[in-house]
């Protein structure tokens, strides 16, 4: 099931999420729609404009996916698209901390909207 929890970001995926409900934070946007699979899936898109260094972008993806895996049992069956598009002006070591805080807050808001 490890491979099944990840969605690929493509133009088709973006069309599906076009009218999806969203949770907006300062640097990220979480779009979500119900799925009938019985488990949640996640797609992550980080633009080069937002985070310049590929090393940092990949670290962010890894940490968000790990956090997502830990919360799999708590989440309902949603397909989620995480967009990080706004430019982050911060030290390169602080960027992933900032985004992880916003990610965790977005997940809490999503869980509250489920109730």
Backbone as JSON, one array per atom type, in Angstrom:
{
  "sequence": "XXXXXXXXXXXXXXXXXXXXXXXXXXXXXXXXXXXXXXXXXXXXXXXXXXXXXXXXXXXXXXXXXXXXXXXXXXXXXXXXXXXXXXXXXXXXXXXXXXXXXXXXXXXXXXXXXXX",
  "N": [[0.83, -1.2, 0.0], [2.13, 1.15, 0.24], [3.04, 2.5, -2.12], [0.61, 3.16, -3.18], [-0.42, 5.3, -1.76], [0.51, 7.64, -2.75], [0.02, 10.24, -5.04], [0.54, 11.22, -8.41], [1.52, 14.38, -9.64], [0.0, 15.88, -12.2], [-1.22, 17.39, -15.25], [-3.75, 16.43, -15.54], [-4.39, 15.66, -12.94], [-4.45, 18.16, -11.73], [-6.69, 19.27, -13.01], [-8.72, 17.74, -11.91], [-8.73, 18.65, -9.29], [-9.55, 21.25, -9.54], [-11.98, 22.54, -8.73], [-12.07, 21.87, -6.1], [-12.56, 21.82, -2.5], [-10.58, 23.96, -0.36], [-7.83, 24.48, 1.86], [-6.25, 27.19, 3.02], [-3.05, 28.43, 3.77], [-0.31, 30.5, 4.84], [1.94, 29.93, 3.17], [1.25, 27.63, 1.85], [-1.2, 25.57, 0.16], [-3.87, 23.41, 0.6], [-5.67, 21.18, -1.17], [-8.56, 19.15, -1.39], [-10.42, 16.18, -2.06], [-13.07, 13.79, -1.84], [-12.45, 10.26, -1.93], [-13.09, 6.9, -3.08], [-11.62, 4.82, -2.11], [-10.99, 4.07, 0.47], [-8.77, 4.8, 1.88], [-6.5, 7.56, 2.45], [-4.83, 9.64, -0.03], [-1.93, 11.37, -1.29], [-0.63, 14.15, -3.05], [2.14, 16.15, -3.9], [3.19, 19.36, -4.74], [5.79, 21.47, -5.35], [6.92, 24.51, -6.25], [9.69, 25.87, -8.13], [10.0, 28.55, -7.81], [9.06, 29.03, -5.26], [10.7, 27.5, -3.51], [13.97, 27.52, -3.93], [16.27, 25.73, -3.94], [16.83, 22.39, -4.92], [17.5, 20.39, -3.14], [16.37, 21.23, -0.73], [13.67, 21.29, -1.49], [13.21, 18.55, -1.93], [13.72, 17.54, 0.64], [11.62, 18.7, 2.03], [9.44, 17.42, 0.76], [9.93, 14.75, 1.56], [9.71, 14.92, 4.4], [7.06, 15.8, 4.7], [5.66, 13.67, 3.52], [6.36, 11.61, 5.3], [5.16, 12.53, 7.66], [2.54, 12.43, 6.77], [2.23, 9.64, 6.39], [2.32, 8.8, 9.05], [-0.1, 9.72, 9.98], [-2.06, 8.34, 8.64], [-4.07, 6.56, 9.57], [-5.74, 8.23, 10.97], [-6.95, 9.91, 9.18], [-9.69, 10.48, 6.94], [-10.88, 8.97, 3.85], [-9.49, 10.7, 1.52], [-8.38, 12.37, -1.44], [-5.6, 14.29, -1.68], [-4.08, 17.35, -2.58], [-1.2, 19.05, -2.23], [-0.04, 22.22, -2.48], [2.73, 24.24, -2.8], [3.44, 27.32, -3.36], [3.95, 30.03, -2.95], [6.57, 32.37, -2.6], [9.18, 31.82, -0.3], [10.72, 33.63, 2.07], [13.29, 33.07, 3.84], [15.79, 31.6, 5.99], [17.59, 28.83, 4.66], [17.51, 26.52, 6.23], [15.38, 26.92, 7.87], [13.14, 26.85, 6.33], [11.87, 24.32, 5.85], [10.93, 23.81, 8.42], [9.06, 25.87, 8.8], [7.18, 25.23, 6.8], [6.39, 22.68, 7.64], [5.05, 23.24, 10.03], [2.85, 24.65, 9.02], [1.74, 22.63, 7.42], [0.97, 20.71, 9.37], [-0.94, 22.19, 10.74], [-2.82, 22.54, 8.69], [-3.66, 19.89, 8.31], [-4.89, 19.43, 10.78], [-7.02, 21.24, 10.57], [-8.36, 20.07, 8.43], [-9.13, 17.63, 9.59], [-10.86, 18.62, 11.53], [-12.86, 19.63, 9.93], [-13.93, 17.29, 8.99], [-15.35, 16.29, 11.11]],
  "CA": [[0.0, 0.0, 0.0], [3.0, 2.32, 0.32], [3.03, 3.22, -3.39], [-0.75, 3.59, -3.5], [-0.83, 6.51, -1.05], [1.06, 8.81, -3.42], [-0.54, 10.62, -6.33], [1.44, 11.99, -9.25], [0.98, 15.67, -10.03], [-0.03, 16.06, -13.65], [-2.26, 18.33, -15.65], [-5.01, 15.74, -15.28], [-4.63, 15.77, -11.5], [-4.82, 19.55, -11.44], [-8.06, 19.47, -13.48], [-9.62, 17.11, -10.95], [-8.77, 19.46, -8.08], [-9.84, 22.64, -9.89], [-13.09, 23.08, -7.93], [-12.06, 21.18, -4.8], [-12.42, 22.7, -1.33], [-9.17, 24.18, -0.05], [-7.4, 25.06, 3.13], [-5.15, 28.09, 2.68], [-2.11, 28.89, 4.78], [0.51, 31.58, 4.29], [2.82, 29.46, 2.11], [0.77, 26.43, 1.17], [-2.64, 25.39, -0.07], [-4.23, 21.99, 0.59], [-6.94, 20.9, -1.85], [-8.95, 17.78, -1.06], [-11.68, 15.64, -2.55], [-13.33, 12.43, -1.36], [-12.23, 9.14, -2.84], [-13.82, 5.7, -2.65], [-10.62, 3.77, -1.92], [-10.92, 3.66, 1.86], [-7.56, 5.35, 2.48], [-6.13, 8.84, 1.84], [-3.67, 9.72, -0.93], [-1.35, 12.7, -1.26], [0.25, 14.64, -4.12], [2.84, 17.35, -3.45], [3.81, 20.17, -5.78], [6.57, 22.58, -4.83], [7.49, 25.21, -7.39], [11.06, 26.39, -7.96], [9.89, 29.93, -7.34], [8.83, 29.02, -3.82], [11.88, 26.97, -2.85], [14.97, 27.5, -5.0], [17.18, 24.59, -3.95], [16.2, 21.08, -5.06], [17.75, 19.63, -1.91], [15.37, 21.66, 0.25], [12.36, 20.83, -1.98], [13.12, 17.11, -1.69], [13.62, 17.34, 2.08], [10.24, 19.06, 2.4], [8.58, 16.33, 0.31], [10.15, 13.58, 2.42], [9.18, 15.14, 5.75], [5.6, 15.85, 4.61], [5.19, 12.3, 3.28], [6.52, 10.85, 6.54], [4.09, 13.0, 8.54], [1.3, 11.89, 6.19], [2.18, 8.2, 6.7], [2.02, 8.63, 10.47], [-1.49, 10.1, 10.23], [-2.94, 7.63, 7.72], [-5.23, 5.97, 10.23], [-6.59, 9.29, 11.5], [-7.58, 10.65, 8.09], [-10.69, 9.81, 6.11], [-10.39, 8.71, 2.5], [-9.41, 11.9, 0.68], [-7.25, 12.64, -2.31], [-5.14, 15.63, -1.3], [-3.04, 17.98, -3.37], [-0.52, 20.07, -1.45], [0.65, 23.16, -3.36], [3.57, 25.24, -2.15], [3.69, 28.17, -4.51], [4.39, 31.39, -2.64], [8.0, 32.46, -2.31], [9.45, 31.8, 1.13], [11.92, 34.41, 2.38], [13.79, 32.62, 5.12], [17.02, 30.84, 5.93], [17.26, 27.55, 4.03], [17.25, 25.49, 7.23], [14.11, 27.22, 8.53], [12.03, 26.71, 5.38], [11.11, 23.09, 6.07], [10.23, 23.95, 9.71], [7.9, 26.73, 8.56], [6.18, 24.5, 6.03], [5.86, 21.57, 8.45], [4.05, 23.8, 10.95], [1.64, 24.94, 8.24], [1.18, 21.34, 7.02], [0.29, 20.11, 10.52], [-2.14, 23.0, 10.99], [-3.78, 22.23, 7.63], [-4.23, 18.56, 8.59], [-5.81, 19.6, 11.9], [-8.22, 21.89, 10.04], [-9.06, 19.08, 7.63], [-9.76, 16.7, 10.51], [-11.99, 19.31, 12.17], [-13.94, 19.75, 8.95], [-14.52, 15.96, 8.85], [-16.24, 16.04, 12.25]],
  "C": [[0.86, 1.25, 0.0], [2.97, 3.15, -0.97], [1.66, 3.81, -3.68], [-1.15, 4.88, -2.8], [-0.3, 7.78, -1.69], [0.37, 9.01, -4.77], [0.53, 11.37, -7.11], [0.76, 13.31, -9.63], [1.12, 15.79, -11.53], [-1.11, 17.07, -13.99], [-3.64, 17.73, -15.41], [-5.38, 15.84, -13.8], [-5.09, 17.17, -11.15], [-6.25, 19.85, -11.89], [-9.07, 18.89, -12.48], [-9.8, 17.99, -9.72], [-9.18, 20.91, -8.34], [-10.91, 23.26, -9.0], [-13.19, 22.42, -6.56], [-12.02, 22.2, -3.67], [-10.95, 22.82, -0.96], [-8.99, 24.76, 1.33], [-6.16, 25.89, 2.81], [-4.35, 28.46, 3.92], [-1.28, 29.99, 4.13], [1.32, 31.12, 3.08], [2.3, 28.24, 1.37], [-0.74, 26.41, 1.07], [-2.89, 23.88, -0.14], [-5.61, 21.85, -0.03], [-7.29, 19.45, -1.59], [-10.3, 17.44, -1.67], [-11.84, 14.23, -1.99], [-12.92, 11.42, -2.4], [-12.95, 7.92, -2.28], [-12.88, 4.53, -2.37], [-10.54, 3.27, -0.49], [-9.65, 4.12, 2.57], [-7.2, 6.65, 1.76], [-4.92, 8.71, 0.93], [-3.21, 11.17, -0.99], [-0.5, 12.95, -2.49], [0.85, 15.95, -3.63], [3.45, 18.06, -4.64], [4.49, 21.37, -5.13], [7.24, 23.26, -6.02], [8.91, 25.7, -7.08], [11.05, 27.83, -7.48], [9.77, 29.99, -5.82], [10.07, 28.58, -3.06], [12.93, 26.73, -3.94], [15.77, 26.2, -5.07], [16.42, 23.26, -3.99], [16.38, 20.24, -3.81], [16.7, 19.96, -0.86], [13.98, 21.18, -0.19], [12.18, 19.34, -1.68], [13.02, 16.8, -0.2], [12.2, 17.63, 2.56], [9.28, 17.94, 2.0], [8.71, 15.1, 1.22], [9.53, 13.76, 3.79], [7.65, 15.19, 5.73], [5.03, 14.45, 4.38], [5.29, 11.45, 4.54], [5.43, 11.24, 7.54], [2.74, 12.45, 8.07], [1.14, 10.41, 6.52], [1.81, 7.95, 8.16], [0.55, 8.89, 10.79], [-2.49, 9.37, 9.34], [-4.2, 7.11, 8.38], [-6.21, 7.01, 10.75], [-7.38, 10.01, 10.43], [-8.63, 9.81, 7.38], [-10.12, 9.64, 4.7], [-10.56, 9.96, 1.62], [-8.24, 11.77, -0.27], [-6.86, 14.08, -2.02], [-4.04, 16.09, -2.23], [-2.48, 19.13, -2.56], [0.29, 20.93, -2.41], [1.45, 24.15, -2.52], [4.05, 26.15, -3.28], [4.22, 29.56, -4.16], [5.85, 31.37, -2.19], [8.23, 32.59, -0.81], [10.78, 32.52, 1.36], [12.38, 34.03, 3.77], [15.1, 31.89, 4.9], [16.7, 29.44, 5.43], [16.98, 26.43, 5.02], [15.9, 25.71, 7.93], [12.91, 26.97, 7.63], [11.22, 25.46, 5.66], [10.37, 23.14, 7.41], [8.96, 24.78, 9.55], [6.79, 25.95, 7.85], [5.59, 23.33, 6.81], [4.83, 22.07, 9.45], [2.74, 24.07, 10.22], [0.96, 23.64, 7.79], [0.38, 20.73, 8.16], [-0.98, 20.88, 10.87], [-3.22, 22.7, 9.94], [-4.44, 20.88, 7.87], [-5.21, 18.64, 9.75], [-7.12, 20.23, 11.43], [-9.04, 20.93, 9.2], [-9.78, 18.08, 8.52], [-10.95, 17.34, 11.23], [-13.15, 19.45, 11.2], [-14.62, 18.4, 8.7], [-15.57, 15.72, 9.93], [-17.57, 16.75, 12.12]]
}
